[in-house]
Amino acid sequence: MVASALMTAVGCSRTVTGSAQRAIDSGDASAHGYGYTDDRCGLLQDSTVQEIVGAEQLVRPYIGAVCQYVLMRQSTVIDVTFSWFETGNLERERGLAESNGAQITDVVVERHQAFLARRSVTGNACSATAATNPGVASWWVQVRGDAAPDPCQAAQALLAKTLSSDM
């Protein structure tokens, strides 16, 4: 019996050439939606945004097509914005960021093609934007003043949490 199972397994196996590639999309496009629902922006509760940014206080002054937050970490003010454009695309968003003088870094976030766009015109700011199939989701973080926290780290963490959240 063992010989029979071994021959069956060997007879059904084959070698595949090439190299492993990272999965780019993880599912059915019709099932995804990252907009504002059930008092959550980007599928995240306010407490999750506050925890990822490391802030003591959070105010959400606007919700709708985008969600805006103002957070306080000690005496540092941090502005955060989430947006999801169902008909957007990554190339268009990258072009807009480049035309605004942002420093672009390509990344993969939770198996989604993405990029970070760093700007320092109005403070220490960065956005993390990913293709979401459909559309694009983006978290923008700006640390007002000369504070040291890296806004790209927070933006990427918020985006990763959004992309990995259950629907």
Backbone bond lengths (Angstrom), bond angles and torsions (degrees), N, CA, C in turn:
res aa  C-N    CA-C-N  psi(-1)  N-CA   C-N-CA  omega(-1)  CA-C   N-CA-C  phi
1 M - - - 1.437 - - 1.531 110.62 -
2 V 1.354 117.28 -42.46 1.453 121.26 178.15 1.518 110.03 -62.78
3 A 1.315 118.03 -42.04 1.465 121.58 179.14 1.519 110.51 -63.57
4 S 1.307 117.70 -38.34 1.461 121.81 179.47 1.535 110.49 -65.45
5 A 1.322 117.58 -43.69 1.464 121.45 178.72 1.516 110.79 -65.98
6 L 1.321 117.90 -40.78 1.454 122.36 178.76 1.515 110.69 -63.32
7 M 1.339 118.42 -44.06 1.460 121.87 179.70 1.528 110.36 -65.39
8 T 1.324 117.60 -37.29 1.459 121.13 178.70 1.518 110.04 -65.39
9 A 1.330 117.64 -44.86 1.457 121.24 179.93 1.517 111.30 -65.00
10 V 1.315 118.38 -42.95 1.464 122.24 179.91 1.523 109.71 -68.28
11 G 1.308 117.04 -40.80 1.458 121.04 -179.19 1.518 113.27 -66.73
12 C 1.322 118.83 -25.34 1.460 122.75 -178.12 1.520 112.94 -97.73
13 S 1.300 119.69 -3.15 1.462 120.99 -177.82 1.523 110.08 -90.87
14 R 1.338 115.28 156.67 1.455 120.86 176.18 1.523 109.05 -152.00
15 T 1.297 116.30 157.69 1.448 122.63 179.27 1.525 109.03 -96.66
16 V 1.313 116.55 134.54 1.455 122.15 179.78 1.522 107.52 -112.11
17 T 1.327 117.03 132.26 1.463 120.65 179.26 1.519 110.45 -85.20
18 G 1.314 116.10 164.65 1.459 121.59 177.46 1.510 111.23 110.15
19 S 1.318 114.49 -171.31 1.461 119.44 179.56 1.521 109.03 -129.10
20 A 1.305 115.34 153.97 1.461 121.02 -178.75 1.519 109.84 -64.57
21 Q 1.324 116.86 140.49 1.454 122.96 178.51 1.516 109.11 -122.16
22 R 1.320 115.96 145.56 1.457 121.60 177.61 1.525 109.03 -67.06
23 A 1.325 117.60 136.62 1.463 121.57 176.35 1.517 108.42 -67.38
24 I 1.313 117.29 134.11 1.457 121.17 -177.91 1.528 111.50 -95.21
25 D 1.310 119.15 -37.41 1.447 121.68 -179.60 1.518 108.18 -128.46
26 S 1.310 115.87 141.57 1.453 118.65 -172.27 1.516 115.31 -110.17
27 G 1.323 119.42 7.74 1.455 114.89 -178.91 1.498 115.78 179.30
28 D 1.316 113.27 -167.86 1.447 123.59 -176.85 1.524 110.45 -73.44
29 A 1.330 116.12 121.33 1.458 120.92 -177.79 1.523 112.24 -60.73
30 S 1.303 118.42 -33.48 1.464 120.77 -176.57 1.526 112.21 -68.58
31 A 1.312 118.86 -18.32 1.464 121.89 -177.62 1.526 112.73 -90.07
32 H 1.323 119.16 -10.52 1.460 121.84 -174.88 1.515 112.17 -92.14
33 G 1.287 115.82 143.01 1.447 123.85 173.54 1.510 107.91 -162.98
34 Y 1.325 117.29 125.18 1.464 120.53 -174.70 1.519 112.42 -117.28
35 G 1.318 117.89 12.63 1.458 120.67 -177.10 1.508 113.31 -76.97
36 Y 1.318 115.04 -170.35 1.460 122.91 -179.26 1.528 109.60 -72.96
37 T 1.336 116.68 119.42 1.462 121.51 176.69 1.520 109.56 -145.64
38 D 1.294 116.30 144.62 1.467 122.06 173.57 1.522 113.35 47.63
39 D 1.339 116.68 45.00 1.463 122.82 179.18 1.531 112.45 62.27
40 R 1.330 116.54 29.12 1.468 121.40 177.05 1.520 109.06 -127.98
41 C 1.317 115.84 141.62 1.460 122.12 176.72 1.522 108.19 -107.97
42 G 1.320 116.40 124.60 1.458 119.12 -178.72 1.507 112.27 61.73
43 L 1.313 116.28 29.17 1.465 124.33 -179.91 1.520 113.51 69.58
44 L 1.328 118.54 8.39 1.467 121.42 -178.00 1.518 111.28 -107.18
45 Q 1.307 115.60 138.55 1.462 121.90 172.04 1.530 108.24 -72.76
46 D 1.323 116.74 153.91 1.464 120.50 177.56 1.529 111.38 -55.99
47 S 1.319 116.89 -38.79 1.470 120.27 -178.89 1.528 111.28 -63.13
48 T 1.330 117.72 -32.80 1.461 120.76 178.19 1.525 110.38 -69.60
49 V 1.333 116.80 -42.43 1.471 120.78 177.04 1.522 109.22 -60.99
50 Q 1.311 116.95 -45.44 1.461 122.13 -179.53 1.522 110.79 -61.07
51 E 1.319 117.24 -43.04 1.466 121.52 -179.73 1.528 111.58 -65.63
52 I 1.330 117.59 -45.52 1.468 120.69 -178.88 1.520 110.99 -63.66
53 V 1.325 117.57 -40.48 1.466 121.30 -179.97 1.533 110.90 -76.06
54 G 1.326 117.34 -21.70 1.458 120.88 179.70 1.516 112.39 77.67
55 A 1.326 116.50 38.35 1.460 121.25 -176.29 1.523 111.45 -104.54
56 E 1.340 114.99 153.50 1.455 120.59 177.08 1.521 111.43 -87.15
57 Q 1.338 117.28 -29.60 1.460 121.55 -177.16 1.519 110.08 -131.22
58 L 1.353 115.45 150.47 1.458 121.38 178.36 1.521 109.33 -143.80
59 V 1.324 115.57 135.27 1.455 122.87 172.26 1.522 106.59 -128.53
60 R 1.326 116.24 134.64 1.468 120.03 177.54 1.531 106.26 -111.33
61 P 1.357 118.21 93.41 1.462 120.44 -174.55 1.525 114.35 -76.03
62 Y 1.332 118.76 -17.96 1.464 119.65 -177.36 1.520 110.56 -148.77
63 I 1.337 115.81 136.50 1.450 122.11 171.50 1.520 107.82 -135.23
64 G 1.297 116.17 144.62 1.454 122.09 -179.07 1.514 108.29 163.21
65 A 1.327 117.10 -126.02 1.458 120.34 177.88 1.527 111.07 -61.50
66 V 1.314 115.62 -29.59 1.464 122.09 172.60 1.528 107.18 -131.24
67 C 1.314 116.70 161.47 1.464 121.57 175.25 1.521 107.40 -118.42
68 Q 1.328 115.56 127.98 1.453 120.54 179.66 1.521 110.18 -111.98
69 Y 1.324 115.07 142.82 1.456 122.59 178.64 1.525 108.50 -131.21
70 V 1.317 116.39 147.83 1.457 122.94 167.44 1.520 105.02 -125.28
71 L 1.329 115.48 121.63 1.460 120.80 -177.08 1.523 109.75 -120.51
72 M 1.328 115.35 154.31 1.465 121.39 177.00 1.517 109.34 -121.28
73 R 1.322 115.26 128.60 1.465 122.72 172.12 1.521 105.25 -121.46
74 Q 1.315 116.70 104.50 1.465 123.61 -171.36 1.529 107.29 54.71
75 S 1.320 120.30 -117.12 1.469 120.73 179.75 1.535 112.31 -100.99
76 T 1.323 117.28 8.28 1.465 121.68 -178.20 1.521 110.67 -94.23
77 V 1.332 116.02 130.23 1.462 121.86 176.82 1.531 108.09 -95.04
78 I 1.327 115.40 132.83 1.465 121.57 -179.43 1.526 107.77 -125.28
79 D 1.328 115.84 122.08 1.458 121.46 176.42 1.525 108.30 -95.86
80 V 1.338 116.56 135.17 1.464 121.85 -179.76 1.524 107.69 -133.99
81 T 1.331 116.06 136.85 1.465 121.29 176.62 1.520 109.11 -133.60
82 F 1.337 116.05 133.62 1.456 122.07 173.12 1.518 108.89 -111.23
83 S 1.337 116.37 138.62 1.461 120.03 173.46 1.523 109.29 -142.59
84 W 1.326 114.11 147.09 1.462 121.17 173.25 1.516 106.98 -137.25
85 F 1.327 115.74 121.06 1.450 122.03 179.05 1.514 107.99 -112.28
86 E 1.332 115.79 107.72 1.457 121.68 -174.13 1.521 112.83 -59.85
87 T 1.327 117.99 -31.37 1.466 120.45 -179.29 1.525 112.10 -103.88
88 G 1.319 118.22 9.46 1.462 121.48 179.50 1.512 111.86 -77.11
89 N 1.353 115.11 168.92 1.460 118.98 174.06 1.525 109.77 -141.65
90 L 1.309 114.94 155.52 1.460 121.87 -172.68 1.528 111.93 -63.60
91 E 1.321 117.88 -38.82 1.465 120.76 -178.50 1.530 111.40 -64.02
92 R 1.327 116.58 -40.45 1.464 119.78 178.32 1.528 110.81 -64.03
93 E 1.320 117.05 -45.57 1.465 121.08 179.45 1.526 111.45 -62.91
94 R 1.335 116.74 -40.15 1.464 120.40 177.64 1.532 110.37 -62.75
95 G 1.329 116.65 -43.68 1.463 121.10 178.56 1.520 112.43 -59.83
96 L 1.335 116.40 -42.20 1.465 120.52 177.44 1.520 111.23 -63.89
97 A 1.318 116.96 -43.47 1.471 120.48 179.22 1.530 110.55 -63.15
98 E 1.324 116.69 -43.59 1.473 120.23 178.44 1.518 111.55 -63.35
99 S 1.347 117.50 -41.59 1.463 120.41 -179.77 1.526 112.01 -66.49
100 N 1.332 117.19 -22.29 1.462 121.66 175.82 1.525 112.89 -90.29
101 G 1.326 116.62 8.09 1.460 121.05 175.64 1.514 115.30 80.55
102 A 1.315 118.02 20.31 1.469 120.54 -179.82 1.529 110.93 -77.07
103 Q 1.305 115.31 149.74 1.464 122.86 174.38 1.527 106.73 -89.21
104 I 1.346 117.45 115.63 1.458 123.43 -171.72 1.526 111.14 -96.99
105 T 1.326 116.21 136.19 1.461 123.01 173.76 1.522 108.17 -131.24
106 D 1.337 117.43 121.60 1.464 121.21 177.33 1.520 110.03 -75.56
107 V 1.333 116.02 136.67 1.461 122.64 178.54 1.528 108.61 -143.07
108 V 1.319 116.26 166.96 1.457 122.66 169.88 1.521 105.54 -118.44
109 V 1.333 116.11 126.69 1.460 121.66 -178.51 1.524 108.01 -122.06
110 E 1.311 116.67 117.21 1.468 121.97 -179.68 1.533 111.20 48.67
111 R 1.316 116.52 47.52 1.467 125.04 177.20 1.524 113.75 67.86
112 H 1.320 118.73 17.88 1.455 123.66 177.38 1.530 108.89 -112.98
113 Q 1.343 116.76 135.73 1.462 120.39 172.78 1.518 107.52 -61.60
114 A 1.326 116.63 136.16 1.460 120.88 -176.20 1.520 109.86 -153.67
115 F 1.326 115.36 172.61 1.464 120.56 172.44 1.523 109.02 -148.45
116 L 1.325 114.68 155.09 1.456 122.68 172.29 1.516 106.97 -104.86
117 A 1.323 117.28 139.81 1.469 122.18 178.50 1.522 107.60 -126.34
118 R 1.325 115.65 108.48 1.467 121.44 -176.85 1.523 109.48 -99.76
119 R 1.356 114.53 133.20 1.466 121.32 175.57 1.518 108.48 -138.02
120 S 1.316 115.68 146.87 1.464 119.72 179.30 1.524 111.70 -127.35
121 V 1.330 117.15 25.27 1.464 121.15 -177.61 1.519 111.33 -71.40
122 T 1.310 118.02 -45.18 1.467 122.03 -176.01 1.523 112.12 -114.00
123 G 1.286 117.11 24.78 1.459 122.40 -175.92 1.515 108.27 129.67
124 N 1.280 116.36 -176.09 1.456 122.89 -179.36 1.532 107.12 -81.93
125 A 1.353 118.87 102.36 1.459 121.52 -171.79 1.520 112.20 -131.65
126 C 1.343 114.87 151.68 1.462 120.87 178.90 1.525 108.93 -158.05
127 S 1.325 115.61 145.51 1.458 119.73 172.22 1.519 108.89 -121.90
128 A 1.321 115.13 150.27 1.465 122.57 173.53 1.519 105.67 -120.19
129 T 1.339 116.49 122.78 1.461 122.16 -174.44 1.516 109.13 -128.64
130 A 1.344 116.55 135.53 1.463 121.05 -178.63 1.521 110.66 -134.69
131 A 1.328 114.73 149.68 1.456 121.32 170.09 1.518 107.38 -72.62
132 T 1.342 117.15 130.71 1.463 120.09 -175.46 1.524 113.94 -113.97
133 N 1.279 119.23 -7.67 1.467 123.50 176.34 1.518 112.60 49.19
134 P 1.295 122.02 78.04 1.457 124.99 10.24 1.524 112.05 -90.71
135 G 1.314 114.69 160.52 1.450 122.31 170.31 1.509 116.45 81.04
136 V 1.335 113.53 -162.70 1.461 122.11 179.54 1.529 109.15 -137.81
137 A 1.316 115.66 143.41 1.463 122.22 175.16 1.517 107.50 -117.20
138 S 1.323 115.81 144.65 1.456 120.06 -177.75 1.525 110.70 -145.28
139 W 1.325 115.59 137.35 1.462 123.10 170.50 1.518 107.17 -116.22
140 W 1.324 116.77 127.95 1.455 123.16 178.58 1.520 107.70 -116.12
141 V 1.335 116.31 131.29 1.465 122.05 -178.40 1.520 108.05 -128.24
142 Q 1.338 116.17 128.81 1.464 121.38 175.98 1.512 109.46 -127.99
143 V 1.316 115.76 125.53 1.468 122.01 176.57 1.520 106.51 -98.03
144 R 1.327 116.32 115.37 1.467 119.94 -178.59 1.521 110.43 -73.82
145 G 1.325 115.49 143.25 1.452 121.09 177.36 1.522 111.63 83.59
146 D 1.319 114.74 -157.53 1.464 120.98 -175.11 1.516 112.55 -99.06
147 A 1.300 118.01 24.87 1.467 121.57 -177.98 1.524 111.04 -65.31
148 A 1.310 115.79 149.72 1.458 122.10 -173.36 1.525 116.86 -85.13
149 P 1.323 122.22 -20.45 1.467 118.41 -174.29 1.528 111.87 -56.82
150 D 1.327 116.20 141.49 1.455 121.66 -179.33 1.529 109.57 -81.63
151 P 1.338 118.28 112.88 1.459 119.89 -178.36 1.528 112.77 -67.82
152 C 1.333 118.46 -25.83 1.471 120.53 178.61 1.525 111.07 -66.42
153 Q 1.316 116.58 -37.71 1.461 120.59 178.86 1.533 109.91 -62.93
154 A 1.336 117.27 -45.12 1.459 120.59 179.48 1.528 111.33 -67.55
155 A 1.332 118.06 -43.24 1.469 121.55 179.99 1.524 110.78 -61.76
156 Q 1.323 116.82 -43.55 1.465 120.20 179.60 1.533 111.07 -67.30
157 A 1.324 117.99 -38.25 1.471 121.08 178.36 1.531 110.77 -65.89
158 L 1.336 117.88 -40.62 1.460 121.16 177.00 1.526 110.90 -63.91
159 L 1.336 116.45 -42.22 1.462 120.42 178.97 1.525 110.93 -64.93
160 A 1.327 117.02 -43.04 1.468 120.65 178.72 1.524 110.80 -61.18
161 K 1.324 116.93 -42.90 1.463 120.32 179.65 1.531 110.54 -65.15
162 T 1.314 117.21 -39.79 1.471 121.23 177.66 1.524 110.70 -62.54
163 L 1.325 117.11 -48.02 1.473 121.16 -176.69 1.520 112.37 -68.56
164 S 1.319 117.55 -24.84 1.471 119.84 -178.94 1.528 112.26 -96.32
165 S 1.330 118.46 -3.05 1.473 122.05 -179.05 1.526 110.39 -71.34
166 D 1.312 115.03 145.49 1.465 119.83 175.61 1.514 109.49 -72.08
167 M 1.304 116.18 148.19 1.465 121.84 -179.74 1.501 110.53 -77.65
